[in-house]
Amino acid sequence: MIFAPIGCLAAVLLLLTVPLLFVLLFFNLLSFSFGELGLSQSTALGLIVFMLLGSLINIPLTRRRATYTFPDTFRGLFATPPPQHSGVAINVGGAIIPLGLCVYLLTIVPSLWQVGLATLIMTAIAKALARPVPGRGIAMPVFVPPIVSALLAILLAPEFAAPCAYITGTLGTLIGADLLNLHKMKRFPGMLSIGGAGLFDGIFLVGIVAVLLTALA
């Protein structure tokens, strides 16, 4: 009984340490992925910070006022329902910054036709797999896009597989899953944010995981 407080304190410290270790592992994987793209450690760290901060910012592209939804409860009859809007926004950390990185990588890869062909194939696959889901946006299998992007990069551009995988995964997912399905999302209420889940959005994670897979191949 004398050592119970010490045991409880150790358990609390362990519970606090495990999430921290996962966060550090996540940041190490991000830094390693950006390093495979030829970026310096300081540049990689800067991108990670800007993506984290940018994930909080959504820039509206289209916005229109939707109809009111009146509550069906007696109490709600005396309350003014909040206005609802629908439209499309783009997330800074989850879409704009990854797109900017793709533009930079396109200027340094030795050949563009392999990247273009891989992106075209990835776009067609993403379009076939993506499904609009009301209240969630565009849904698609998590592991298929990065695996396909990595395989396409290894097969078509083995000399520069890492940047090809990142470009293919990011642009292919953005164009095939999001942009080519925007017309379907107009039927659903609410704002659709491209890359709106920030670092955990498919557009971001597909590119990072694809680079990791090419490094392990």
C-alpha positions, 0 to 999 in steps of 0.5 A: 500500500505504501508504493501505490501512489508511486505506481499510480504516478508511473501509470499516469506518466506512461499514459502521457508518454505513449501519445507523445511517442506517437506524435514524435514518430509521426513527425519523424515519418513526415521529416523522413518523407520530405527528406526523400523528396530532396528537401532539407531538414529545416525546409521539411520542418517549416512545411510541417508547421505551415501545414499544421497551421494551414489546416485551420484555414479554409478558403471558400471558393463557392458559397450560397445560402441554403434553405432553413431547417425548422426544428420539429420540437415545440421549444424550437418553434420559438427559436430562430434557426441558424442560416445554412450555407453550402458550397466548396472551400479549399484547405490551406494545409491539406490541399494548397500547400501540398499542391504548391509542393507538387508544383515545385517538384514538377520543376526539378524532376528530370522527365515529365512524361512518366509523372504525367502518365502515372498521374493520369492513371491514378486520376482514373483509379481515384475517380472510380473508387471515390464515392460522395457521402452526405455529411462527410464529403468524398470517401474512398479506400484509405490504402489503395491510392498510396499503394497504387501511386507508389507502384506506378512511380516505381514502375514508370519512374524508378530513377526519381520514384519518391517525387513521382509518387508524391505528385501522382498521389496528391494530384491524382487523388485531388483531381480524380476523387475531389474535383471530378466529383464536385458536381455530385456534391452539389446535391448535398447540404453543407460546405465541402472542404477540399483537404479539410481534414488538414494533415489527416486528409487523404490528399496529404496522407496519400502523398506522404505514404506513397513516398514512404512506400517507395523508400521501402521498396 
